[in-house]
């Protein structure tokens, strides 16, 4: 299905944003509601379900935190995320140096965390049962951990030298956190440990080239600005402004040396890319200028470029139940990429007389039953 993703002519997402869209998130409970955050501070909540039951439909915006809302973010919203366990709450963080925890039903902030600098990224663990920590990457090199239970921001992870552009909890171990920074480093932490840092990823796997006198382990030769775990948590994909994407074994920290070629990345902030879930092999969807590049994660092959936006793509999110992709761009549009399963059939042909060749060849049965062979 992913190999046949295409811009869907029958599905629109209602256009609400008057400026670029930086971040999208689909709630993991039903996979039905999507949040978007814009560079004007606006947050919109959409229902992706087709309530009209017609083949062509528009995903409606249910509500929004617009410019006139008293608690709207003053500057660009960089990350939105649903509370992982139910849709009654979501979080947003912004260049206005705040992280807000919202009550979905009232659209009022239940809590607001303030930081000294711009907030680039935040993330809540999809699997945690023993903690309610939100990891936050800001202009400060210190990674902040905010506790939803106590409302305090007491915990700090120290080790980066520059701003932290991306943070992501492991979907496998609830205390393990990955962080990517402008200092070219990607670190893995166990937040229970006083020392914190488990490992600093090293693109050379400990084998220093003779040319490099650098003793410090770097994941990229530029700013590390994007992170995404595979859904099983066994691997971590990182991107940097050295135009490289790297796949790491998340338990050993080893660079698997998969070569994706040049992965163009000029983002001055965090790059929001995503990985498929429930496919074999798994795919990475990476904003690439005004397109989205689709790679097979383990072979590094560039499968296709999804074209449809008119301006820089800033984020994309995968909907695993239906294997769909949604992307947000500076062109103010959210596009839906849906697998094309059938070639169009003339309307006057009834379903009963559908010949088999209308199926995409990838979905045809390749086996024959023994009856036919006799």
ZALOVO-499234 format. One record per atom (N, C-alpha, C): z, x, y. Coordinates in steps of 0.1 Angstrom, whole numbers, padded with zeros to 4 digits, always signed. Layout:
# ZALOVO-499234
ZXY...
***
This chain:
# ZALOVO-499234
+0000+0008-0012+0000+0000+0000+0000+0009+0013+0008+0019+0012+0009+0028+0024-0005+0034+0027-0012+0038+0017-0025+0044+0019-0035+0035+0026-0032+0022+0025-0042+0012+0031-0036+0006+0044-0026+0012+0050-0020+0007+0062-0031+0006+0073-0031-0005+0080-0041-0005+0091-0035-0014+0102-0040-0013+0114-0036-0021+0125-0039-0036+0121-0028-0044+0122-0030-0058+0117-0036-0067+0128-0047-0073+0125-0054-0081+0135-0046-0095+0136-0039-0098+0126-0033-0112+0126-0018-0112+0130-0013-0100+0134+0001-0100+0138+0003-0092+0151+0009-0099+0160+0012-0093+0173+0028-0093+0174+0032-0083+0182+0046-0083+0186+0047-0087+0201+0054-0097+0204+0054-0102+0218+0057-0091+0228+0049-0090+0238+0050-0079+0248+0060-0083+0259+0071-0076+0259+0082-0079+0268+0084-0067+0277+0083-0055+0271+0086-0043+0279+0076-0040+0290+0081-0037+0302+0072-0033+0313+0070-0018+0314+0077-0011+0305+0075+0004+0305+0075+0009+0291+0074+0022+0289+0073+0028+0276+0084+0024+0267+0081+0024+0253+0091+0021+0243+0095+0034+0236+0107+0037+0236+0112+0050+0231+0118+0049+0217+0122+0038+0213+0130+0037+0201+0129+0023+0195+0129+0023+0181+0128+0010+0174+0138+0011+0162+0143+0000+0158+0152+0000+0146+0151-0014+0139+0149-0014+0126+0149-0027+0118+0162-0027+0110+0169-0039+0111+0182-0039+0104+0180-0039+0089+0189-0031+0082+0187-0029+0068+0192-0040+0059+0198-0051+0065+0204-0061+0056+0193-0070+0051+0185-0076+0060+0174-0085+0056+0160-0079+0059+0160-0069+0067+0147-0063+0072+0139-0072+0080+0146-0081+0087+0140-0092+0095+0140-0090+0110+0151-0084+0115+0152-0083+0130+0150-0069+0134+0143-0067+0145+0140-0054+0151+0145-0053+0165+0150-0041+0168+0154-0038+0182+0144-0028+0188+0142-0029+0201+0134-0019+0208+0141-0015+0221+0140-0002+0225+0146+0003+0237+0136+0009+0246+0136+0006+0259+0125+0010+0268+0130+0021+0278+0120+0027+0284+0123+0038+0294+0128+0032+0307+0128+0018+0308+0134+0012+0320+0148+0007+0317+0153+0010+0305+0167+0006+0302+0168-0007+0294+0156-0014+0293+0156-0027+0287+0157-0026+0271+0164-0036+0265+0165-0037+0251+0160-0050+0247+0152-0051+0236+0146-0064+0232+0149-0066+0217+0152-0078+0213+0155-0081+0199+0144-0091+0194+0137-0087+0183+0126-0095+0178+0129-0100+0164+0123-0112+0161+0123-0117+0147+0110-0114+0141+0109-0106+0131+0096-0102+0125+0091-0113+0115+0099-0123+0112+0095-0132+0101+0085-0142+0107+0075-0146+0099+0065-0155+0102+0070-0169+0101+0075-0175+0112+0081-0188+0111+0070-0199+0111+0059-0195+0117+0048-0205+0119+0041-0208+0105+0042-0199+0096+0035-0199+0083+0020-0199+0084+0015-0196+0096+0001-0194+0098-0003-0179+0095-0015-0177+0091-0019-0163+0088-0018-0154+0101-0022-0159+0112-0020-0152+0125-0008-0156+0132+0000-0147+0136+0012-0151+0143+0018-0139+0152+0026-0143+0161+0033-0133+0170+0048-0132+0167+0052-0120+0165+0067-0118+0163+0074-0121+0176+0082-0131+0177+0088-0135+0189+0100-0127+0193+0102-0124+0206+0114-0118+0211+0125-0129+0211+0136-0127+0205+0147-0137+0205+0155-0137+0217+0158-0124+0222+0166-0122+0234+0164-0108+0239+0169-0105+0251+0168-0092+0256+0179-0089+0266+0182-0076+0267+0191-0071+0278+0181-0066+0289+0178-0075+0298+0168-0072+0308+0174-0065+0320+0165-0062+0330+0169-0055+0342+0180-0062+0349+0180-0076+0348+0190-0083+0356+0203-0085+0349+0204-0081+0337+0216-0082+0329+0227-0073+0335+0239-0078+0337+0249-0069+0344+0253-0056+0336+0251-0056+0323+0254-0044+0316+0242-0036+0311+0230-0038+0317+0218-0031+0312+0220-0016+0315+0214-0008+0306+0214+0006+0309+0207+0010+0322+0212+0019+0329+0206+0022+0342+0193+0030+0341+0193+0039+0330+0181+0047+0328+0176+0045+0314+0166+0053+0310+0159+0052+0298+0168+0051+0285+0166+0041+0277+0173+0039+0264+0165+0048+0254+0173+0058+0248+0167+0068+0239+0168+0064+0224+0179+0057+0221+0181+0053+0207+0187+0039+0206+0182+0031+0198+0189+0018+0194+0191+0019+0179+0202+0013+0174+0205+0012+0160+0213+0000+0157+0209-0007+0147+0217-0018+0142+0230-0012+0135+0241-0020+0135+0252-0017+0127+0247-0018+0113+0250-0008+0104+0243-0008+0091+0247-0019+0082+0259-0026+0084+0264-0035+0074+0261-0050+0077+0259-0053+0090+0255-0067+0093+0249-0067+0107+0242-0078+0110+0234-0079+0122+0242-0084+0134+0255-0085+0133+0264-0090+0144+0266-0080+0155+0262-0067+0152+0265-0057+0162+0253-0047+0162+0250-0041+0174+0241-0030+0174+0245-0020+0185+0239-0008+0185+0243+0002+0194+0231+0007+0202+0233+0012+0214+0222+0018+0222+0228+0030+0230+0220+0040+0232+0224+0051+0240+0213+0055+0250+0217+0061+0261+0207+0062+0272+0209+0075+0280+0199+0078+0288+0200+0089+0298+0210+0086+0309+0216+0074+0309+0226+0071+0319+0240+0076+0314+0240+0084+0303+0252+0091+0298+0262+0081+0291+0257+0070+0286+0265+0061+0279+0260+0057+0265+0269+0054+0257+0266+0048+0244+0273+0034+0244+0265+0023+0242+0271+0010+0242+0270+0003+0228+0281-0003+0225+0282-0011+0213+0281-0026+0217+0271-0033+0212+0268-0046+0216+0272-0057+0206+0277-0068+0210+0279-0080+0202+0265-0087+0202+0259-0088+0191+0245-0094+0191+0245-0109+0196+0255-0116+0192+0255-0131+0196+0257-0133+0211+0266-0125+0217+0268-0128+0231+0260-0118+0240+0254-0108+0234+0247-0097+0242+0256-0091+0253+0269-0090+0249+0279-0083+0258+0283-0070+0251+0286-0060+0259+0291-0047+0252+0305-0049+0247+0308-0046+0235+0321-0047+0229+0328-0034+0232+0321-0023+0235+0327-0010+0238+0316-0001+0245+0321+0008+0254+0312+0017+0260+0318+0031+0260+0310+0041+0255+0315+0055+0255+0307+0062+0266+0315+0070+0274+0309+0078+0285+0308+0093+0281+0297+0099+0285+0296+0113+0282+0293+0121+0295+0294+0134+0294+0292+0142+0306+0277+0144+0309+0269+0143+0299+0254+0145+0301+0246+0134+0295+0233+0135+0297+0223+0127+0291+0225+0125+0276+0224+0113+0271+0225+0111+0256+0210+0111+0250+0208+0120+0241+0194+0121+0235+0193+0112+0222+0204+0112+0215+0203+0106+0202+0217+0102+0197+0218+0091+0189+0230+0088+0182+0227+0082+0168+0236+0082+0159+0234+0076+0146+0247+0073+0139+0247+0061+0132+0258+0057+0124+0253+0059+0110+0263+0062+0101+0259+0065+0087+0255+0052+0080+0244+0052+0073+0240+0040+0065+0249+0037+0053+0256+0047+0049+0264+0046+0036+0279+0047+0037+0284+0050+0049+0298+0053+0050+0307+0041+0048+0317+0043+0039+0327+0032+0037+0341+0036+0042+0343+0049+0043+0356+0054+0047+0357+0058+0062+0346+0058+0069+0347+0061+0084+0337+0053+0091+0340+0052+0104+0331+0044+0114+0327+0053+0125+0322+0065+0122+0319+0075+0132+0305+0074+0137+0303+0074+0150+0289+0075+0155+0287+0089+0160+0277+0096+0154+0274+0110+0159+0265+0109+0171+0268+0117+0181+0261+0116+0194+0256+0130+0198+0243+0131+0201+0237+0144+0206+0234+0142+0221+0239+0151+0229+0238+0150+0244+0233+0163+0250+0233+0164+0263+0229+0176+0270+0239+0188+0267+0251+0184+0263+0261+0194+0259+0258+0200+0245+0260+0213+0242+0258+0218+0229+0268+0213+0219+0279+0206+0223+0289+0201+0214+0284+0187+0209+0285+0186+0195+0281+0173+0189+0294+0164+0190+0293+0152+0195+0304+0143+0197+0304+0133+0186+0316+0130+0181+0318+0119+0171+0327+0108+0177+0321+0096+0178+0329+0085+0184+0333+0076+0173+0346+0072+0173+0352+0064+0163+0351+0049+0167+0344+0041+0160+0343+0027+0164+0356+0020+0162+0364+0025+0152+0377+0018+0150+0387+0020+0161+0388+0033+0166+0398+0036+0176+0392+0035+0190+0379+0035+0191+0373+0035+0204+0374+0048+0211+0378+0059+0204+0379+0072+0210+0368+0082+0206+0367+0092+0214+0356+0102+0211+0363+0116+0210+0372+0116+0200+0381+0128+0200+0375+0140+0192+0366+0137+0183+0361+0147+0174+0349+0154+0180+0349+0168+0179+0337+0175+0184+0333+0186+0174+0320+0188+0172+0315+0198+0164+0309+0209+0172+0314+0221+0171+0309+0232+0180+0301+0242+0171+0290+0247+0177+0282+0257+0170+0268+0258+0176+0263+0247+0182+0250+0249+0189+0252+0255+0202+0241+0261+0207+0242+0268+0220+0235+0260+0231+0227+0250+0228+0220+0243+0238+0220+0228+0234+0214+0219+0242+0215+0205+0240+0211+0201+0226+0217+0190+0222+0215+0185+0208+0205+0173+0209+0193+0174+0204+0182+0165+0206+0181+0154+0195+0187+0157+0183+0186+0147+0172+0198+0149+0163+0203+0137+0158+0214+0137+0149+0211+0127+0138+0215+0130+0125+0212+0121+0114+0222+0123+0103+0229+0112+0099+0238+0113+0088+0230+0113+0075+0236+0119+0065+0229+0119+0052+0231+0105+0046+0220+0100+0039+0221+0087+0033+0228+0089+0019+0232+0101+0015+0237+0104+0002+0252+0107+0003+0256+0115+0013+0270+0119+0014+0276+0114+0027+0286+0106+0027+0290+0099+0040+0296+0108+0050+0300+0120+0046+0306+0129+0056+0296+0140+0061+0284+0140+0056+0275+0151+0059+0265+0146+0070+0264+0155+0081+0256+0152+0093+0247+0163+0095+0234+0160+0099+0225+0170+0103+0222+0169+0118+0221+0180+0125+0219+0180+0139+0208+0190+0143+0199+0187+0152+0188+0196+0157+0190+0198+0172+0188+0211+0176+0191+0214+0190+0179+0222+0196+0180+0222+0209+0170+0230+0217+0172+0245+0214+0183+0249+0208+0185+0263+0205+0177+0268+0192+0168+0259+0187+0159+0262+0176+0166+0261+0163+0179+0256+0163+0187+0256+0151+0188+0241+0146+0189+0240+0133+0193+0227+0126+0205+0230+0118+0216+0223+0120+0228+0226+0113+0232+0214+0104+0238+0217+0093+0244+0206+0084+0259+0208+0085+0266+0197+0087+0281+0197+0089+0287+0188+0079+0300+0192+0075+0309+0182+0068+0319+0179+0078+0319+0167+0083+0328+0164+0095+0343+0164+0091+0346+0165+0078+0360+0166+0075+0366+0180+0076+0357+0190+0076+0361+0204+0076+0364+0208+0090+0375+0216+0092+0378+0221+0105+0367+0230+0110+0362+0239+0102+0351+0248+0106+0338+0240+0108+0337+0228+0101+0326+0219+0104+0313+0223+0098+0307+0234+0103+0293+0237+0099+0292+0242+0084+0284+0235+0076+0282+0239+0062+0272+0250+0061+0261+0248+0069+0250+0257+0068+0241+0256+0081+0235+0267+0085+0225+0267+0095+0211+0270+0088+0202+0260+0089+0190+0261+0081+0182+0273+0086+0176+0281+0077+0168+0293+0080+0154+0292+0074+0145+0292+0083+0131+0290+0079+0126+0301+0070+0133+0313+0071+0128+0325+0063+0136+0325+0049+0145+0316+0047+0153+0316+0035+0160+0329+0032+0165+0335+0043+0173+0348+0042+0164+0360+0041+0151+0359+0040+0142+0371+0040+0137+0373+0054+0143+0382+0061+0139+0385+0074+0126+0393+0074+0117+0389+0082+0104+0396+0083+0107+0409+0091+0100+0420+0088+0103+0432+0095+0101+0431+0110+0091+0422+0114+0088+0421+0128+0100+0414+0136+0108+0406+0128+0118+0399+0135+0131+0406+0135+0136+0409+0146+0150+0416+0147+0161+0405+0148+0156+0392+0149+0166+0381+0151+0175+0381+0138+0188+0381+0141+0197+0380+0129+0200+0365+0127+0198+0357+0138+0203+0343+0138+0193+0335+0129+0198+0326+0121+0190+0317+0114+0184+0306+0123+0171+0305+0123+0164+0294+0131+0156+0285+0121+0156+0272+0124+0148+0263+0116+0134+0263+0122+0132+0265+0135+0119+0264+0142+0119+0275+0152+0106+0279+0156+0105+0289+0167+0103+0282+0180+0109+0270+0182+0109+0262+0194+0121+0253+0194+0121+0243+0202+0132+0234+0202+0131+0225+0189+0143+0224+0183+0143+0215+0171+0146+0201+0177+0136+0192+0175+0138+0179+0182+0136+0166+0174+0136+0168+0160+0135+0156+0152+0140+0159+0138+0146+0149+0132+0153+0150+0119+0150+0137+0112+0148+0138+0099+0148+0125+0091+0150+0129+0076+0160+0123+0070+0163+0124+0056+0154+0116+0048+0150+0121+0036+0144+0112+0026+0154+0101+0022+0149+0090+0017+0159+0079+0014+0169+0082+0004+0166+0092-0005+0176+0095-0015+0185+0106-0010+0183+0111+0002+0191+0121+0008+0190+0135+0002+0180+0137-0007+0179+0150-0013+0172+0160-0005+0164+0155+0005+0156+0164+0013+0157+0160+0028+0155+0170+0036+0155+0167+0051+0143+0172+0057+0136+0164+0065+0124+0168+0072+0128+0171+0087+0123+0182+0092+0126+0185+0106+0113+0188+0114+0113+0185+0127+0101+0189+0135+0106+0197+0147+0097+0205+0152+0101+0213+0164+0089+0215+0173+0092+0220+0185+0081+0222+0195+0073+0235+0192+0075+0241+0180+0066+0251+0175+0054+0245+0168+0053+0232+0169+0042+0224+0163+0043+0225+0147+0055+0226+0142+0057+0227+0128+0066+0216+0123+0064+0212+0111+0073+0203+0104+0077+0210+0091+0090+0209+0088+0095+0217+0076+0104+0207+0068+0102+0209+0055+0110+0201+0045+0120+0210+0038+0133+0206+0039+0144+0214+0034+0151+0207+0022+0155+0215+0012+0164+0210+0002+0178+0208+0009+0183+0195+0009+0195+0193+0018+0208+0198+0011+0207+0200-0002+0220+0205-0008+0221+0221-0008+0209+0228-0009+0209+0242-0008+0206+0247+0005+0200+0239+0014+0195+0244+0027+0183+0252+0027+0176+0252+0015+0164+0260+0013+0152+0254+0020+0144+0262+0026+0131+0258+0031+0121+0257+0019+0116+0245+0017+0107+0243+0005+0093+0249+0007+0090+0253+0020+0078+0260+0023+0065+0251+0022+0067+0238+0022+0056+0229+0023+0048+0231+0036+0035+0232+0035+0028+0235+0048+0020+0222+0052+0024+0217+0064+0018+0205+0069+0007+0208+0079+0005+0221+0081-0005+0224+0092+0002+0223+0106-0007+0221+0116-0001+0220+0129+0003+0205+0132+0016+0203+0135+0021+0190+0138+0024+0190+0153+0014+0185+0160+0015+0186+0175+0027+0179+0180+0035+0186+0188+0048+0180+0193+0052+0186+0206+0048+0178+0217+0051+0183+0230+0063+0175+0237+0070+0168+0228+0081+0160+0234+0092+0169+0240+0096+0165+0252+0107+0172+0259+0120+0167+0254+0120+0157+0246+0133+0151+0241+0132+0149+0226+0140+0140+0221+0140+0138+0206+0127+0131+0202+0121+0135+0191+0110+0128+0185+0114+0119+0174+0111+0106+0175+0116+0096+0166+0105+0094+0155+0106+0101+0144+0096+0098+0133+0103+0092+0121+0096+0089+0111+0103+0082+0100+0096+0085+0086+0103+0082+0076+0098+0084+0062+0098+0071+0054+0088+0070+0046+0087+0057+0038+0099+0056+0028+0100+0044+0023+0111+0042+0013+0106+0034+0002+0107+0039-0010+0102+0031-0022+0088+0034-0025+0082+0044-0020+0068+0048-0024+0069+0060-0033+0059+0062-0041+0058+0074-0049+0043+0079-0047+0041+0091-0041+0050+0099-0034+0055+0093-0021+0065+0099-0014+0070+0094-0001+0061+0100+0010+0060+0092+0021+0052+0096+0032+0060+0098+0045+0055+0107+0053+0062+0108+0067+0052+0102+0077+0057+0095+0087+0049+0089+0097+0054+0096+0110+0045+0104+0116+0049+0112+0127+0041+0109+0140+0047+0105+0151+0040+0103+0163+0032+0116+0167+0019+0115+0170+0011+0126+0172+0001+0123+0184+0006+0126+0196-0002+0121+0207-0002+0106+0208-0014+0100+0209-0015+0086+0209-0018+0080+0195-0016+0088+0185-0018+0084+0171-0005+0086+0163-0006+0081+0150+0006+0084+0141-0001+0091+0129+0004+0103+0127-0001+0111+0115+0007+0107+0103+0000+0105+0092+0007+0101+0079+0005+0113+0069+0017+0119+0065+0016+0130+0056+0023+0126+0043+0018+0132+0031+0026+0131+0019+0037+0142+0020+0049+0139+0018+0060+0148+0021+0060+0160+0013+0057+0159-0001+0059+0170-0009+0047+0179-0011+0035+0174-0008+0023+0182-0009+0019+0187+0005+0024+0180+0016+0020+0185+0029+0006+0180+0034+0000+0171+0026-0014+0166+0029-0013+0156+0040-0022+0158+0050-0024+0148+0061-0033+0137+0055-0028+0125+0053-0035+0115+0046-0045+0108+0056-0039+0104+0068-0047+0096+0077-0040+0097+0091-0048+0093+0101-0042+0092+0115-0044+0077+0118-0033+0071+0122-0033+0056+0126-0036+0056+0141-0048+0050+0144-0052+0049+0158-0051+0035+0163-0046+0033+0175-0045+0019+0181-0038+0019+0194-0029+0029+0196-0022+0029+0209-0031+0036+0220-0028+0032+0232-0036+0038+0243-0029+0050+0250-0017+0052+0246-0009+0063+0253+0000+0069+0242+0008+0079+0246+0017+0086+0237+0026+0077+0229+0026+0079+0216+0035+0072+0207+0048+0079+0207+0059+0072+0209+0072+0078+0210+0081+0075+0198+0078+0065+0190+0087+0062+0179+0079+0053+0168+0084+0054+0156+0079+0045+0146+0090+0042+0136+0090+0030+0130+0100+0026+0120+0093+0019+0108+0099+0022+0096+0093+0017+0084+0101+0005+0079+0094-0005+0075+0100-0017+0069+0098-0017+0054+0108-0013+0046+0105-0010+0032+0102-0023+0023+0108-0034+0027+0106-0046+0018+0091-0049+0017+0083-0048+0028+0069-0051+0028+0060-0039+0030+0067-0027+0030+0059-0015+0032+0051-0016+0045+0057-0020+0056+0050-0021+0069+0056-0010+0078+0048-0007+0088+0052+0002+0099+0051-0004+0112+0060-0001+0121+0060-0006+0135+0061+0006+0144+0053+0007+0155+0053+0018+0163+0054+0014+0178+0061+0022+0186+0062+0020+0200+0057+0031+0208+0051+0028+0220+0044+0037+0228+0046+0036+0243+0042+0047+0250+0042+0046+0264+0033+0035+0270+0024+0030+0262+0015+0019+0267+0022+0006+0267+0035+0005+0265+0044-0007+0265+0041-0016+0253+0033-0012+0243+0031-0021+0232+0038-0016+0220+0042-0026+0211+0047-0023+0198+0036-0028+0188+0031-0020+0180+0020-0023+0171+0025-0025+0156+0020-0034+0149+0024-0036+0135+0012-0031+0126+0016-0022+0117+0006-0016+0107+0010-0022+0093+0000-0030+0088+0003-0037+0076-0007-0033+0065-0003-0032+0052-0013-0029+0042-0024-0039+0041-0036-0034+0040-0048-0043+0039-0050-0045+0023-0046-0056+0018-0047-0058+0004-0060-0063-0001-0067-0072+0007-0079-0077+0002-0090-0075+0013-0102-0075+0009-0113-0076+0018-0114-0090+0022-0119-0093+0034-0120-0107+0039-0129-0115+0030-0126-0127+0027-0134-0136+0018-0139-0147+0027-0151-0151+0025-0156-0162+0033-0147-0175+0031-0145-0183+0041-0136-0194+0041-0140-0204+0031-0153-0206+0028-0157-0217+0019-0155-0214+0005-0151-0201+0002-0149-0198-0013-0134-0202-0016-0133-0210-0026-0119-0214-0030-0113-0203-0038-0100-0202-0038-0093-0192-0045-0096-0191-0060-0099-0202-0066-0102-0202-0081-0114-0194-0084-0124-0194-0075-0136-0188-0079-0137-0173-0073-0125-0168-0069-0125-0155-0063-0130-0144-0074-0141-0138-0071-0144-0127-0080-0134-0115-0079-0133-0108-0090-0123-0097-0090-0126-0086-0080-0139-0084-0076-0142-0072-0068-0136-0074-0053-0131-0085-0050-0125-0086-0037-0112-0079-0036-0106-0076-0047-0094-0068-0047-0098-0053-0043-0089-0047-0035-0090-0033-0033-0090-0026-0046-0100-0017-0049-0101-0011-0062-0087-0004-0067-0079+0000-0057-0066+0006-0061-0057-0003-0069-0060-0016-0067-0050-0026-0073-0056-0033-0086-0068-0028-0090-0073-0034-0102-0067-0028-0115-0067-0036-0125-0062-0031-0138-0072-0021-0143-0067-0009-0148-0076+0001-0153-0076+0000-0168-0067-0008-0174-0066-0008-0189-0074-0021-0194-0078-0020-0206-0084-0032-0212-0076-0036-0224-0075-0049-0227-0067-0053-0239-0076-0051-0251-0069-0050-0263-0077-0046-0275-0086-0058-0279-0084-0070-0274-0092-0081-0278-0107-0078-0272-0107-0073-0260-0120-0071-0254-0128-0060-0262-0120-0051-0267-0127-0039-0273-0134-0043-0286-0128-0052-0294-0133-0056-0306-0147-0062-0305
***
